[in-house]
Amino acid sequence: MSSETILHSAQFNPKVKQYWLVLWLLVATVTLFGIVFIPVIAIVVWLVSGRMLAAMSATLSEKKLFVKRGILVRTEKTIPLDKITDVGLTQGPLMRLFGIHQLSFETAGQSGTGALVSLIGVVDAQQFREAILAQKERLAEHQQTQSESMSQPSDQALLARLVEVVERIDTRLKHLEQRSD
């Protein structure tokens, strides 16, 4: 991560472990093959989910969102705020039962459909979403103000240009006077 100021760091709800456990147990129950392995699935999911949760992080800076996750395959994504087109907030029935949400981030120019990154179990997900959108808006306003100030010439540059134009007009007038004589 760069030297940008950190504005907000996401915390993750420990109930995500229970959500993942129930989800996998439901999947195992629905499949005939999975019913036999329910005890093994329960132990593995419980052990792995804690590590997965500990490996997840999301940090909002002035210009970017940094997301890290994964145990075996670690993924780090840096998403420029000006490229974010949508921050989705999802809560299915099972998620509602555990009081958790899923945040999904879509960006301009991403390939494929769906979210570029999604995070499940962010504490105060709505507040984190609003913080991202508010910072995105502040950044856009700052960039617009900056581009407007760069496109407008300074008073000294404008004055120098006017003096140059007047001198050119004066030179042409003198040239025309000399021709008419």
Kinemage of the C-alpha trace (Angstrom):
@kinemage 1
@onewidth
@group {chain A} dominant
@subgroup {mainchain}
@vectorlist {calphas} color= white
{ca met a 1} P 0.000 0.000 0.000
{ca ser a 2} L 1.258 3.480 -0.808
{ca ser a 3} L 1.771 6.380 1.565
{ca glu a 4} L -1.803 7.597 1.153
{ca thr a 5} L -3.800 8.505 4.235
{ca ile a 6} L -6.070 5.700 5.437
{ca leu a 7} L -9.617 6.979 5.813
{ca his a 8} L -11.427 3.805 6.823
{ca ser a 9} L -10.553 0.161 7.501
{ca ala a 10} L -13.229 -2.504 7.331
{ca gln a 11} L -13.794 -4.862 10.223
{ca phe a 12} L -15.310 -8.287 9.585
{ca asn a 13} L -18.137 -9.906 11.543
{ca pro a 14} L -17.072 -13.204 13.167
{ca lys a 15} L -20.549 -14.579 12.335
{ca val a 16} L -19.240 -15.076 8.792
{ca lys a 17} L -17.660 -18.320 10.032
{ca gln a 18} L -21.081 -19.605 11.127
{ca tyr a 19} L -22.630 -18.445 7.836
{ca trp a 20} L -20.037 -20.336 5.787
{ca leu a 21} L -20.514 -23.434 7.961
{ca val a 22} L -24.300 -23.436 7.557
{ca leu a 23} L -24.000 -22.737 3.836
{ca trp a 24} L -21.659 -25.696 3.251
{ca leu a 25} L -23.772 -27.962 5.438
{ca leu a 26} L -26.843 -27.033 3.398
{ca val a 27} L -24.967 -27.784 0.170
{ca ala a 28} L -23.772 -31.111 1.591
{ca thr a 29} L -27.291 -31.994 2.703
{ca val a 30} L -28.786 -31.263 -0.705
{ca thr a 31} L -26.283 -33.494 -2.481
{ca leu a 32} L -26.575 -37.194 -1.702
{ca phe a 33} L -22.819 -37.642 -1.886
{ca gly a 34} L -22.208 -34.801 0.594
{ca ile a 35} L -24.420 -36.222 3.366
{ca val a 36} L -21.796 -38.860 4.161
{ca phe a 37} L -19.110 -36.207 4.617
{ca ile a 38} L -21.066 -33.740 6.788
{ca pro a 39} L -18.842 -34.229 9.887
{ca val a 40} L -15.653 -33.791 7.842
{ca ile a 41} L -17.073 -30.784 5.995
{ca ala a 42} L -18.106 -29.174 9.295
{ca ile a 43} L -14.622 -29.539 10.820
{ca val a 44} L -12.761 -28.384 7.697
{ca val a 45} L -15.049 -25.391 7.077
{ca trp a 46} L -14.832 -24.312 10.718
{ca leu a 47} L -11.015 -24.463 10.734
{ca val a 48} L -10.503 -22.883 7.318
{ca ser a 49} L -13.133 -20.166 7.723
{ca gly a 50} L -11.314 -18.644 10.702
{ca arg a 51} L -8.133 -18.315 8.695
{ca met a 52} L -10.029 -16.966 5.691
{ca leu a 53} L -11.688 -14.346 7.860
{ca ala a 54} L -8.356 -13.350 9.421
{ca ala a 55} L -6.804 -12.971 5.943
{ca met a 56} L -9.512 -10.567 4.714
{ca ser a 57} L -8.982 -6.811 4.817
{ca ala a 58} L -10.337 -3.753 3.069
{ca thr a 59} L -8.828 -0.305 3.475
{ca leu a 60} L -10.113 2.958 2.010
{ca ser a 61} L -7.554 5.659 1.244
{ca glu a 62} L -7.939 9.058 -0.391
{ca lys a 63} L -7.750 7.678 -3.944
{ca lys a 64} L -7.963 3.876 -3.732
{ca leu a 65} L -9.588 0.879 -2.102
{ca phe a 66} L -7.152 -1.875 -1.073
{ca val a 67} L -8.606 -5.385 -0.686
{ca lys a 68} L -6.720 -8.457 0.541
{ca arg a 69} L -7.999 -11.993 1.024
{ca gly a 70} L -7.152 -15.661 0.648
{ca ile a 71} L -5.158 -18.316 2.445
{ca leu a 72} L -3.597 -20.577 -0.175
{ca val a 73} L -4.044 -18.158 -3.033
{ca arg a 74} L -3.596 -14.663 -1.661
{ca thr a 75} L -5.219 -11.914 -3.653
{ca glu a 76} L -4.468 -8.214 -3.297
{ca lys a 77} L -6.451 -5.752 -5.373
{ca thr a 78} L -6.044 -2.017 -5.586
{ca ile a 79} L -9.134 -0.358 -6.976
{ca pro a 80} L -8.855 3.333 -7.931
{ca leu a 81} L -11.958 5.119 -6.621
{ca asp a 82} L -12.452 6.992 -9.892
{ca lys a 83} L -12.827 3.629 -11.687
{ca ile a 84} L -15.543 2.280 -9.360
{ca thr a 85} L -18.909 2.341 -11.137
{ca asp a 86} L -21.011 0.548 -8.522
{ca val a 87} L -20.791 -0.596 -4.906
{ca gly a 88} L -23.493 -3.193 -4.428
{ca leu a 89} L -24.909 -4.235 -1.077
{ca thr a 90} L -26.506 -7.692 -0.970
{ca gln a 91} L -28.185 -9.624 1.820
{ca gly a 92} L -29.799 -12.969 1.073
{ca pro a 93} L -32.121 -14.807 3.477
{ca leu a 94} L -29.315 -16.815 5.098
{ca met a 95} L -27.159 -13.698 5.392
{ca arg a 96} L -30.097 -11.880 6.979
{ca leu a 97} L -30.320 -14.666 9.569
{ca phe a 98} L -26.704 -14.003 10.568
{ca gly a 99} L -26.925 -10.205 10.180
{ca ile a 100} L -24.249 -9.943 7.505
{ca his a 101} L -24.037 -8.274 4.085
{ca gln a 102} L -21.968 -8.712 0.966
{ca leu a 103} L -20.347 -5.695 -0.687
{ca ser a 104} L -19.475 -6.000 -4.370
{ca phe a 105} L -17.365 -3.562 -6.374
{ca glu a 106} L -17.708 -3.102 -10.110
{ca thr a 107} L -15.327 -0.960 -12.106
{ca ala a 108} L -15.215 0.749 -15.458
{ca gly a 109} L -13.378 -1.337 -18.009
{ca gln a 110} L -13.533 -4.635 -16.128
{ca ser a 111} L -13.885 -7.688 -18.283
{ca gly a 112} L -16.719 -10.134 -17.814
{ca thr a 113} L -19.911 -9.778 -15.870
{ca gly a 114} L -20.352 -9.484 -12.138
{ca ala a 115} L -18.266 -7.840 -9.481
{ca leu a 116} L -14.518 -7.346 -9.683
{ca val a 117} L -14.254 -7.864 -5.917
{ca ser a 118} L -16.772 -8.868 -3.286
{ca leu a 119} L -16.460 -8.849 0.490
{ca ile a 120} L -18.747 -10.665 2.853
{ca gly a 121} L -19.352 -9.813 6.485
{ca val a 122} L -18.089 -6.232 6.654
{ca val a 123} L -19.253 -4.755 9.946
{ca asp a 124} L -21.478 -1.719 9.225
{ca ala a 125} L -21.391 -2.558 5.508
{ca gln a 126} L -23.797 0.283 4.682
{ca gln a 127} L -21.529 2.801 6.433
{ca phe a 128} L -18.423 1.435 4.665
{ca arg a 129} L -20.262 1.637 1.327
{ca glu a 130} L -21.290 5.248 2.021
{ca ala a 131} L -17.705 6.142 3.007
{ca ile a 132} L -16.423 4.759 -0.305
{ca leu a 133} L -19.057 6.572 -2.367
{ca ala a 134} L -18.545 9.848 -0.462
{ca gln a 135} L -14.760 9.697 -0.955
{ca lys a 136} L -15.267 8.834 -4.632
{ca glu a 137} L -17.436 11.954 -4.987
{ca arg a 138} L -14.917 14.161 -3.124
{ca leu a 139} L -12.138 12.856 -5.368
{ca ala a 140} L -14.181 13.552 -8.525
{ca glu a 141} L -14.936 17.114 -7.356
{ca his a 142} L -11.263 17.690 -6.539
{ca gln a 143} L -10.171 16.395 -9.949
{ca gln a 144} L -12.766 18.574 -11.689
{ca thr a 145} L -11.664 21.678 -9.781
{ca gln a 146} L -8.051 20.873 -10.547
{ca ser a 147} L -8.698 20.416 -14.289
{ca glu a 148} L -10.729 23.637 -14.427
{ca ser a 149} L -7.945 25.608 -12.764
{ca met a 150} L -5.391 24.114 -15.162
{ca ser a 151} L -7.507 24.933 -18.206
{ca gln a 152} L -7.986 28.575 -17.206
{ca pro a 153} L -4.944 30.735 -17.914
{ca ser a 154} L -3.509 32.812 -15.100
{ca asp a 155} L -3.939 36.603 -15.073
{ca gln a 156} L -0.262 37.127 -15.915
{ca ala a 157} L -0.409 34.728 -18.861
{ca leu a 158} L -3.564 36.431 -20.122
{ca leu a 159} L -1.987 39.880 -19.770
{ca ala a 160} L 1.159 38.731 -21.607
{ca arg a 161} L -0.976 37.331 -24.423
{ca leu a 162} L -2.938 40.618 -24.693
{ca val a 163} L 0.290 42.647 -24.836
{ca glu a 164} L 1.548 40.341 -27.587
{ca val a 165} L -1.668 40.794 -29.609
{ca val a 166} L -1.604 44.590 -29.190
{ca glu a 167} L 2.029 44.701 -30.304
{ca arg a 168} L 1.177 42.638 -33.387
{ca ile a 169} L -1.746 44.949 -34.215
{ca asp a 170} L 0.500 47.979 -33.713
{ca thr a 171} L 3.140 46.483 -36.020
{ca arg a 172} L 0.557 45.783 -38.734
{ca leu a 173} L -0.895 49.280 -38.460
{ca lys a 174} L 2.568 50.791 -38.880
{ca his a 175} L 3.149 48.508 -41.852
{ca leu a 176} L -0.165 49.632 -43.423
{ca glu a 177} L 0.697 53.307 -42.830
{ca gln a 178} L 4.047 52.869 -44.534
{ca arg a 179} L 2.338 51.251 -47.542
{ca ser a 180} L -0.174 54.022 -47.887
{ca asp a 181} L 2.524 56.698 -47.885
